[in-house]
Amino acid sequence: MRPVKTLIIYPSERLDRIAAEHATALPWAVKVMLTGIGAMNRRGGALTSYLLFERPYTRA
C-alpha cells in the first residue's frame, strides 16, 4: 500500500443556481420532464445541474 494524494475542487458559486439560470438551454423533452416533476423552478436547480451539459452552463 502507498499513500494517494487527493485533490478537492469546490466551485466558487452554487451549481444549482447557475443551472437554474441556464435551464432554458436544455432540450425541450428534458424541460417538459423537469417541469412535470417541478424541477424547473429555482429550487430544482440541483437536479438540473446533473443533466445540464450545454456550453453556456459549462462555461459559467
N, CA, C and O atoms as a printed pandas DataFrame, in Angstrom:
     atom_number atom_name residue_name chain_id  residue_number  x_coord  y_coord  z_coord
0              1         N          MET        A               1    0.841   -1.174    0.000
1              2        CA          MET        A               1    0.000    0.000    0.000
2              3         C          MET        A               1    0.885    1.236    0.000
3              4         O          MET        A               1    1.982    1.245    0.558
4              5         N          ARG        A               2    0.363    2.298   -0.657
5              6        CA          ARG        A               2    1.090    3.558   -0.688
6              7         C          ARG        A               2    0.110    4.716   -0.534
7              8         O          ARG        A               2   -1.065    4.573   -0.870
8              9         N          PRO        A               3    0.559    5.827   -0.046
9             10        CA          PRO        A               3   -0.334    6.984    0.113
10            11         C          PRO        A               3   -0.794    7.507   -1.255
11            12         O          PRO        A               3   -0.043    7.497   -2.230
12            13         N          VAL        A               4   -2.020    7.952   -1.289
13            14        CA          VAL        A               4   -2.588    8.529   -2.504
14            15         C          VAL        A               4   -2.938    9.981   -2.211
15            16         O          VAL        A               4   -3.671   10.275   -1.267
16            17         N          LYS        A               5   -2.401   10.895   -3.035
17            18        CA          LYS        A               5   -2.710   12.308   -2.855
18            19         C          LYS        A               5   -4.101   12.590   -3.407
19            20         O          LYS        A               5   -4.488   12.046   -4.441
20            21         N          THR        A               6   -4.834   13.424   -2.728
21            22        CA          THR        A               6   -6.175   13.781   -3.178
22            23         C          THR        A               6   -6.240   15.273   -3.485
23            24         O          THR        A               6   -5.497   16.079   -2.923
24            25         N          LEU        A               7   -7.132   15.609   -4.374
25            26        CA          LEU        A               7   -7.365   16.994   -4.729
26            27         C          LEU        A               7   -8.863   17.226   -4.675
27            28         O          LEU        A               7   -9.626   16.526   -5.341
28            29         N          ILE        A               8   -9.285   18.191   -3.897
29            30        CA          ILE        A               8  -10.701   18.511   -3.772
30            31         C          ILE        A               8  -10.926   19.869   -4.406
31            32         O          ILE        A               8  -10.260   20.849   -4.070
32            33         N          ILE        A               9  -11.866   19.911   -5.320
33            34        CA          ILE        A               9  -12.177   21.154   -6.023
34            35         C          ILE        A               9  -13.589   21.573   -5.646
35            36         O          ILE        A               9  -14.529   20.784   -5.745
36            37         N          TYR        A              10  -13.730   22.817   -5.216
37            38        CA          TYR        A              10  -15.027   23.379   -4.864
38            39         C          TYR        A              10  -15.340   24.525   -5.810
39            40         O          TYR        A              10  -14.484   25.376   -6.049
40            41         N          PRO        A              11  -16.541   24.563   -6.350
41            42        CA          PRO        A              11  -16.892   25.706   -7.202
42            43         C          PRO        A              11  -17.027   26.975   -6.370
43            44         O          PRO        A              11  -17.373   26.925   -5.190
44            45         N          SER        A              12  -16.751   28.101   -6.996
45            46        CA          SER        A              12  -16.850   29.374   -6.283
46            47         C          SER        A              12  -18.293   29.866   -6.186
47            48         O          SER        A              12  -18.601   30.741   -5.377
48            49         N          GLU        A              13  -19.184   29.298   -7.019
49            50        CA          GLU        A              13  -20.601   29.642   -6.980
50            51         C          GLU        A              13  -21.414   28.357   -6.886
51            52         O          GLU        A              13  -20.928   27.279   -7.229
52            53         N          ARG        A              14  -22.643   28.478   -6.421
53            54        CA          ARG        A              14  -23.506   27.300   -6.287
54            55         C          ARG        A              14  -23.923   26.796   -7.675
55            56         O          ARG        A              14  -24.447   27.560   -8.486
56            57         N          LEU        A              15  -23.688   25.515   -7.939
57            58        CA          LEU        A              15  -24.007   24.944   -9.245
58            59         C          LEU        A              15  -25.508   24.909   -9.510
59            60         O          LEU        A              15  -25.933   25.058  -10.656
60            61         N          ASP        A              16  -26.314   24.717   -8.473
61            62        CA          ASP        A              16  -27.764   24.682   -8.693
62            63         C          ASP        A              16  -28.288   26.043   -9.145
63            64         O          ASP        A              16  -29.222   26.112   -9.944
64            65         N          ARG        A              17  -27.696   27.121   -8.643
65            66        CA          ARG        A              17  -28.118   28.455   -9.060
66            67         C          ARG        A              17  -27.730   28.710  -10.516
67            68         O          ARG        A              17  -28.524   29.245  -11.290
68            69         N          ILE        A              18  -26.515   28.329  -10.884
69            70        CA          ILE        A              18  -26.068   28.508  -12.265
70            71         C          ILE        A              18  -26.917   27.654  -13.202
71            72         O          ILE        A              18  -27.294   28.110  -14.281
72            73         N          ALA        A              19  -27.218   26.430  -12.806
73            74        CA          ALA        A              19  -28.026   25.538  -13.626
74            75         C          ALA        A              19  -29.427   26.098  -13.829
75            76         O          ALA        A              19  -29.977   26.009  -14.926
76            77         N          ALA        A              20  -30.002   26.667  -12.790
77            78        CA          ALA        A              20  -31.342   27.239  -12.917
78            79         C          ALA        A              20  -31.349   28.389  -13.918
79            80         O          ALA        A              20  -32.330   28.577  -14.637
80            81         N          GLU        A              21  -30.269   29.155  -13.970
81            82        CA          GLU        A              21  -30.180   30.259  -14.924
82            83         C          GLU        A              21  -30.057   29.774  -16.366
83            84         O          GLU        A              21  -30.485   30.464  -17.291
84            85         N          HIS        A              22  -29.473   28.587  -16.563
85            86        CA          HIS        A              22  -29.222   28.073  -17.909
86            87         C          HIS        A              22  -30.152   26.919  -18.300
87            88         O          HIS        A              22  -29.911   26.241  -19.299
88            89         N          ALA        A              23  -31.192   26.699  -17.531
89            90        CA          ALA        A              23  -32.099   25.576  -17.794
90            91         C          ALA        A              23  -32.806   25.698  -19.140
91            92         O          ALA        A              23  -33.232   24.690  -19.703
92            93         N          THR        A              24  -32.934   26.897  -19.655
93            94        CA          THR        A              24  -33.599   27.066  -20.951
94            95         C          THR        A              24  -32.795   26.462  -22.092
95            96         O          THR        A              24  -33.339   26.265  -23.179
96            97         N          ALA        A              25  -31.520   26.161  -21.881
97            98        CA          ALA        A              25  -30.683   25.558  -22.910
98            99         C          ALA        A              25  -30.910   24.052  -23.048
99           100         O          ALA        A              25  -30.388   23.428  -23.972
100          101         N          LEU        A              26  -31.679   23.472  -22.141
101          102        CA          LEU        A              26  -31.950   22.037  -22.205
102          103         C          LEU        A              26  -32.839   21.709  -23.403
103          104         O          LEU        A              26  -33.624   22.555  -23.834
104          105         N          PRO        A              27  -32.730   20.499  -23.944
105          106        CA          PRO        A              27  -33.657   20.076  -24.997
106          107         C          PRO        A              27  -35.094   20.122  -24.481
107          108         O          PRO        A              27  -35.336   19.941  -23.287
108          109         N          TRP        A              28  -36.040   20.364  -25.380
109          110        CA          TRP        A              28  -37.440   20.561  -24.972
110          111         C          TRP        A              28  -37.986   19.360  -24.218
111          112         O          TRP        A              28  -38.748   19.537  -23.268
112          113         N          ALA        A              29  -37.621   18.139  -24.611
113          114        CA          ALA        A              29  -38.153   16.946  -23.938
114          115         C          ALA        A              29  -37.702   16.902  -22.469
115          116         O          ALA        A              29  -38.473   16.518  -21.589
116          117         N          VAL        A              30  -36.485   17.287  -22.222
117          118        CA          VAL        A              30  -35.974   17.295  -20.849
118          119         C          VAL        A              30  -36.663   18.396  -20.054
119          120         O          VAL        A              30  -37.000   18.196  -18.887
120          121         N          LYS        A              31  -36.879   19.571  -20.677
121          122        CA          LYS        A              31  -37.581   20.658  -19.993
122          123         C          LYS        A              31  -39.003   20.243  -19.625
123          124         O          LYS        A              31  -39.483   20.562  -18.537
124          125         N          VAL        A              32  -39.675   19.534  -20.525
125          126        CA          VAL        A              32  -41.035   19.071  -20.239
126          127         C          VAL        A              32  -41.017   18.106  -19.058
127          128         O          VAL        A              32  -41.858   18.204  -18.164
128          129         N          MET        A              33  -40.068   17.180  -19.049
129          130        CA          MET        A              33  -39.973   16.211  -17.952
130          131         C          MET        A              33  -39.695   16.928  -16.623
131          132         O          MET        A              33  -40.339   16.649  -15.612
132          133         N          LEU        A              34  -38.736   17.847  -16.640
133          134        CA          LEU        A              34  -38.390   18.560  -15.414
134          135         C          LEU        A              34  -39.528   19.453  -14.935
135          136         O          LEU        A              34  -39.742   19.597  -13.732
136          137         N          THR        A              35  -40.255   20.048  -15.867
137          138        CA          THR        A              35  -41.417   20.853  -15.489
138          139         C          THR        A              35  -42.474   19.970  -14.837
139          140         O          THR        A              35  -43.104   20.365  -13.856
140          141         N          GLY        A              36  -42.663   18.776  -15.384
141          142        CA          GLY        A              36  -43.662   17.850  -14.851
142          143         C          GLY        A              36  -43.386   17.422  -13.423
143          144         O          GLY        A              36  -44.318   17.178  -12.657
144          145         N          ILE        A              37  -42.117   17.328  -13.058
145          146        CA          ILE        A              37  -41.790   16.909  -11.689
146          147         C          ILE        A              37  -41.465   18.105  -10.789
147          148         O          ILE        A              37  -41.091   17.934   -9.629
148          149         N          GLY        A              38  -41.612   19.315  -11.334
149          150        CA          GLY        A              38  -41.423   20.515  -10.531
150          151         C          GLY        A              38  -39.985   20.956  -10.368
151          152         O          GLY        A              38  -39.676   21.720   -9.453
152          153         N          ALA        A              39  -39.093   20.492  -11.239
153          154        CA          ALA        A              39  -37.674   20.817  -11.089
154          155         C          ALA        A              39  -37.224   21.992  -11.945
155          156         O          ALA        A              39  -36.034   22.303  -11.973
156          157         N          MET        A              40  -38.139   22.652  -12.643
157          158        CA          MET        A              40  -37.734   23.782  -13.474
158          159         C          MET        A              40  -37.818   25.112  -12.730
159          160         O          MET        A              40  -37.561   26.163  -13.317
160          161         N          ASN        A              41  -38.169   25.081  -11.463
161          162        CA          ASN        A              41  -38.162   26.328  -10.695
162          163         C          ASN        A              41  -36.774   26.531  -10.094
163          164         O          ASN        A              41  -35.911   25.665  -10.235
164          165         N          ARG        A              42  -36.554   27.624   -9.450
165          166        CA          ARG        A              42  -35.235   27.940   -8.873
166          167         C          ARG        A              42  -34.761   26.877   -7.877
167          168         O          ARG        A              42  -33.559   26.647   -7.743
168          169         N          ARG        A              43  -35.685   26.240   -7.192
169          170        CA          ARG        A              43  -35.302   25.253   -6.181
170          171         C          ARG        A              43  -34.953   23.906   -6.793
171          172         O          ARG        A              43  -34.405   23.042   -6.108
172          173         N          GLY        A              44  -35.263   23.711   -8.074
173          174        CA          GLY        A              44  -34.967   22.448   -8.733
174          175         C          GLY        A              44  -33.644   22.458   -9.469
175          176         O          GLY        A              44  -33.373   21.559  -10.265
176          177         N          GLY        A              45  -32.822   23.450   -9.219
177          178        CA          GLY        A              45  -31.551   23.582   -9.921
178          179         C          GLY        A              45  -30.582   22.451   -9.659
179          180         O          GLY        A              45  -29.738   22.165  -10.509
180          181         N          ALA        A              46  -30.670   21.803   -8.520
181          182        CA          ALA        A              46  -29.745   20.711   -8.210
182          183         C          ALA        A              46  -29.923   19.560   -9.193
183          184         O          ALA        A              46  -28.940   19.038   -9.719
184          185         N          LEU        A              47  -31.154   19.165   -9.443
185          186        CA          LEU        A              47  -31.405   18.103  -10.411
186          187         C          LEU        A              47  -31.001   18.558  -11.804
187          188         O          LEU        A              47  -30.399   17.795  -12.559
188          189         N          THR        A              48  -31.326   19.782  -12.145
189          190        CA          THR        A              48  -30.978   20.316  -13.458
190          191         C          THR        A              48  -29.465   20.322  -13.650
191          192         O          THR        A              48  -28.991   20.062  -14.756
192          193         N          SER        A              49  -28.708   20.608  -12.620
193          194        CA          SER        A              49  -27.248   20.672  -12.749
194          195         C          SER        A              49  -26.648   19.317  -13.114
195          196         O          SER        A              49  -25.580   19.265  -13.724
196          197         N          TYR        A              50  -27.308   18.227  -12.756
197          198        CA          TYR        A              50  -26.814   16.903  -13.120
198          199         C          TYR        A              50  -27.081   16.582  -14.588
199          200         O          TYR        A              50  -26.382   15.758  -15.176
200          201         N          LEU        A              51  -28.069   17.213  -15.175
201          202        CA          LEU        A              51  -28.477   16.919  -16.541
202          203         C          LEU        A              51  -27.976   17.929  -17.561
203          204         O          LEU        A              51  -28.036   17.682  -18.765
204          205         N          LEU        A              52  -27.494   19.041  -17.095
205          206        CA          LEU        A              52  -27.162   20.156  -17.975
206          207         C          LEU        A              52  -25.688   20.139  -18.351
207          208         O          LEU        A              52  -24.816   20.354  -17.509
208          209         N          PHE        A              53  -25.423   19.880  -19.623
209          210        CA          PHE        A              53  -24.054   19.901  -20.128
210          211         C          PHE        A              53  -23.942   20.790  -21.355
211          212         O          PHE        A              53  -23.039   20.617  -22.174
212          213         N          GLU        A              54  -24.856   21.738  -21.480
213          214        CA          GLU        A              54  -24.825   22.666  -22.601
214          215         C          GLU        A              54  -23.690   23.665  -22.381
215          216         O          GLU        A              54  -23.325   23.960  -21.243
216          217         N          ARG        A              55  -23.143   24.179  -23.468
217          218        CA          ARG        A              55  -21.970   25.054  -23.409
218          219         C          ARG        A              55  -22.136   26.267  -22.485
219          220         O          ARG        A              55  -21.224   26.544  -21.707
220          221         N          PRO        A              56  -23.250   27.002  -22.531
221          222        CA          PRO        A              56  -23.350   28.181  -21.638
222          223         C          PRO        A              56  -23.215   27.803  -20.161
223          224         O          PRO        A              56  -22.604   28.539  -19.387
224          225         N          TYR        A              57  -23.780   26.664  -19.773
225          226        CA          TYR        A              57  -23.687   26.241  -18.375
226          227         C          TYR        A              57  -22.265   25.816  -18.018
227          228         O          TYR        A              57  -21.734   26.223  -16.984
228          229         N          THR        A              58  -21.658   25.013  -18.857
229          230        CA          THR        A              58  -20.313   24.535  -18.530
230          231         C          THR        A              58  -19.286   25.654  -18.565
231          232         O          THR        A              58  -18.287   25.596  -17.847
232          233         N          ARG        A              59  -19.513   26.665  -19.383
233          234        CA          ARG        A              59  -18.613   27.820  -19.407
234          235         C          ARG        A              59  -18.766   28.666  -18.143
235          236         O          ARG        A              59  -17.789   29.197  -17.614
236          237         N          ALA        A              60  -20.004   28.783  -17.673
237          238        CA          ALA        A              60  -20.242   29.578  -16.461
238          239         C          ALA        A              60  -19.622   28.891  -15.253
239          240         O          ALA        A              60  -19.714   29.403  -14.138
